[in-house]
Amino acid sequence: MIQKIMVAKITTLTERGQVSMPSALRKQLGLRPGQSLVWRRVSDCELRVIIPSKGATASMRGFMKKFIRNGPANSAGWMKILREGEAS
């Protein structure tokens, strides 16, 4: 697969701390408005922006609902059930 190498682009930090990503880069990476990005400090003069993968956490959200229809409404209820299992 041939990847296009993007020439460095300069963006400006706004008064509100926002940065615009160049549109060519957004399109190349398939990024959409509202998508999360992870910022990591690499050094005093370098940041790394990571695009979180749509991992198991997102794909599993709501998975157990089809198996447990009348389960507790909150985590305290689930903890009670789990602790009862430990006592036996």
PASEBA-1860 file (N, C-alpha, C; in nm, 3 decimals):
! residues 88
1> MIQKIMVA> 0.084/-0.118/0.000/0.000/0.000/0.000/0.088/0.123/0.000 ~ 0.059/0.218/-0.086/0.136/0.342/-0.092/0.069/0.446/-0.005 ~ 0.145/0.505/0.086/0.092/0.609/0.173/0.142/0.744/0.125 ~ 0.053/0.842/0.129/0.094/0.977/0.097/0.160/1.037/0.220 ~ 0.274/1.099/0.201/0.341/1.167/0.310/0.298/1.313/0.304 ~ 0.244/1.362/0.413/0.197/1.499/0.417/0.310/1.593/0.454 ~ 0.322/1.701/0.379/0.420/1.804/0.410/0.374/1.872/0.539 ~ 0.467/1.909/0.625/0.434/1.972/0.753/0.348/2.097/0.732
9> KITTLTER> 0.247/2.110/0.812/0.158/2.227/0.809/0.166/2.296/0.944 ~ 0.156/2.426/0.942/0.158/2.503/1.067/0.016/2.546/1.098 ~ -0.027/2.521/1.222/-0.157/2.568/1.270/-0.134/2.659/1.389 ~ -0.236/2.732/1.428/-0.224/2.829/1.537/-0.316/2.791/1.653 ~ -0.266/2.802/1.772/-0.344/2.777/1.894/-0.431/2.900/1.920 ~ -0.562/2.880/1.938/-0.652/2.992/1.961/-0.649/3.034/2.108 ~ -0.716/3.144/2.139/-0.724/3.193/2.278/-0.792/3.091/2.368 ~ -0.880/3.010/2.311/-0.952/2.908/2.388/-0.877/2.776/2.393
17> GQVSMPSA> -0.754/2.772/2.342/-0.674/2.650/2.347/-0.708/2.549/2.240 ~ -0.774/2.592/2.133/-0.813/2.500/2.027/-0.714/2.504/1.911 ~ -0.702/2.392/1.842/-0.614/2.380/1.726/-0.696/2.320/1.613 ~ -0.680/2.374/1.493/-0.747/2.316/1.376/-0.653/2.217/1.309 ~ -0.708/2.103/1.271/-0.630/2.003/1.199/-0.647/2.030/1.049 ~ -0.540/2.028/0.973/-0.552/2.050/0.829/-0.652/1.953/0.765 ~ -0.736/2.006/0.676/-0.843/1.924/0.617/-0.788/1.805/0.539 ~ -0.675/1.821/0.471/-0.618/1.709/0.395/-0.584/1.594/0.489
25> LRKQLGLR> -0.533/1.625/0.605/-0.499/1.522/0.704/-0.624/1.456/0.759 ~ -0.727/1.537/0.791/-0.854/1.481/0.840/-0.914/1.385/0.739 ~ -0.914/1.425/0.613/-0.972/1.340/0.507/-0.890/1.213/0.489 ~ -0.759/1.227/0.490/-0.671/1.112/0.471/-0.691/1.008/0.581 ~ -0.714/1.055/0.704/-0.732/0.964/0.818/-0.878/0.924/0.840 ~ -0.969/0.985/0.766/-1.111/0.953/0.780/-1.171/1.001/0.910 ~ -1.123/1.114/0.962/-1.172/1.167/1.089/-1.300/1.247/1.067 ~ -1.389/1.242/1.164/-1.518/1.309/1.157/-1.533/1.405/1.276
33> PGQSLVWR> -1.616/1.510/1.260/-1.642/1.601/1.372/-1.693/1.525/1.495 ~ -1.643/1.561/1.611/-1.685/1.497/1.736/-1.604/1.374/1.772 ~ -1.517/1.330/1.683/-1.435/1.212/1.711/-1.329/1.245/1.815 ~ -1.303/1.154/1.906/-1.204/1.175/2.012/-1.062/1.158/1.959 ~ -0.972/1.237/2.013/-0.830/1.225/1.986/-0.758/1.227/2.120 ~ -0.654/1.150/2.133/-0.576/1.144/2.258/-0.447/1.222/2.236 ~ -0.419/1.316/2.326/-0.298/1.396/2.319/-0.199/1.346/2.423 ~ -0.075/1.317/2.381/0.029/1.272/2.474/0.151/1.361/2.458
41> RVSDCELR> 0.206/1.400/2.570/0.328/1.480/2.568/0.447/1.386/2.550 ~ 0.525/1.409/2.445/0.642/1.327/2.416/0.766/1.390/2.476 ~ 0.776/1.522/2.465/0.889/1.597/2.522/0.844/1.741/2.544 ~ 0.936/1.827/2.581/0.902/1.968/2.603/0.860/2.039/2.475 ~ 0.894/1.982/2.360/0.861/2.050/2.234/0.789/1.957/2.135 ~ 0.733/1.846/2.185/0.666/1.753/2.094/0.545/1.689/2.160 ~ 0.435/1.685/2.084/0.312/1.618/2.127/0.280/1.510/2.026 ~ 0.212/1.407/2.072/0.167/1.301/1.982/0.015/1.296/1.993
49> VIIPSKGA> -0.051/1.295/1.878/-0.197/1.284/1.874/-0.229/1.142/1.828 ~ -0.307/1.072/1.909/-0.341/0.932/1.881/-0.490/0.922/1.852 ~ -0.524/0.847/1.749/-0.664/0.822/1.715/-0.702/0.691/1.783 ~ -0.787/0.697/1.887/-0.824/0.573/1.957/-0.898/0.478/1.862 ~ -0.863/0.351/1.870/-0.931/0.253/1.787/-1.069/0.228/1.844 ~ -1.157/0.183/1.760/-1.291/0.147/1.806/-1.281/0.006/1.861 ~ -1.227/-0.005/1.981/-1.195/-0.133/2.041/-1.314/-0.204/2.101 ~ -1.281/-0.304/2.178/-1.382/-0.391/2.239/-1.475/-0.314/2.331
57> TASMRGFM> -1.426/-0.211/2.396/-1.511/-0.137/2.490/-1.631/-0.078/2.419 ~ -1.608/-0.009/2.309/-1.718/0.053/2.237/-1.810/-0.052/2.173 ~ -1.752/-0.156/2.117/-1.833/-0.256/2.049/-1.914/-0.343/2.146 ~ -1.873/-0.351/2.272/-1.941/-0.436/2.370/-2.045/-0.360/2.452 ~ -2.054/-0.229/2.433/-2.148/-0.150/2.512/-2.290/-0.204/2.494 ~ -2.355/-0.236/2.603/-2.492/-0.287/2.599/-2.505/-0.435/2.566 ~ -2.395/-0.504/2.555/-2.395/-0.646/2.514/-2.477/-0.733/2.608 ~ -2.463/-0.715/2.739/-2.528/-0.804/2.835/-2.678/-0.779/2.849
65> KKFIRNGP> -2.728/-0.668/2.797/-2.870/-0.639/2.812/-2.958/-0.750/2.756 ~ -2.914/-0.815/2.649/-2.997/-0.919/2.590/-2.999/-1.047/2.674 ~ -2.905/-1.064/2.766/-2.898/-1.183/2.850/-2.964/-1.161/2.987 ~ -2.953/-1.041/3.039/-3.006/-1.012/3.173/-3.111/-0.903/3.160 ~ -3.234/-0.943/3.155/-3.342/-0.846/3.133/-3.391/-0.781/3.263 ~ -3.384/-0.851/3.375/-3.436/-0.797/3.500/-3.326/-0.778/3.603 ~ -3.209/-0.739/3.559/-3.096/-0.718/3.650/-3.109/-0.587/3.726 ~ -3.020/-0.567/3.820/-3.022/-0.443/3.899/-3.007/-0.320/3.810
73> ANSAGWMK> -3.061/-0.208/3.858/-3.058/-0.084/3.781/-2.928/-0.006/3.799 ~ -2.849/-0.043/3.900/-2.726/0.034/3.925/-2.613/-0.058/3.970 ~ -2.494/0.001/3.981/-2.377/-0.080/4.017/-2.385/-0.132/4.161 ~ -2.451/-0.060/4.251/-2.465/-0.107/4.389/-2.543/-0.239/4.391 ~ -2.645/-0.249/4.309/-2.723/-0.372/4.300/-2.641/-0.488/4.247 ~ -2.559/-0.462/4.146/-2.471/-0.566/4.093/-2.368/-0.610/4.196 ~ -2.311/-0.515/4.269/-2.212/-0.549/4.372/-2.274/-0.637/4.480 ~ -2.399/-0.611/4.516/-2.468/-0.694/4.614/-2.480/-0.837/4.564
81> ILREGEAS> -2.518/-0.853/4.438/-2.529/-0.989/4.381/-2.393/-1.058/4.379 ~ -2.290/-0.986/4.338/-2.157/-1.045/4.333/-2.106/-1.086/4.470 ~ -2.132/-1.002/4.569/-2.086/-1.034/4.707/-2.163/-1.153/4.764 ~ -2.289/-1.169/4.729/-2.365/-1.286/4.774/-2.302/-1.413/4.719 ~ -2.252/-1.407/4.596/-2.187/-1.523/4.535/-2.056/-1.557/4.604 ~ -1.986/-1.458/4.658/-1.861/-1.483/4.729/-1.884/-1.554/4.862 ~ -1.999/-1.527/4.927/-2.028/-1.582/5.058/-2.062/-1.731/5.051 ~ -2.110/-1.777/4.935/-2.149/-1.919/4.928/-2.032/-2.011/4.902
END
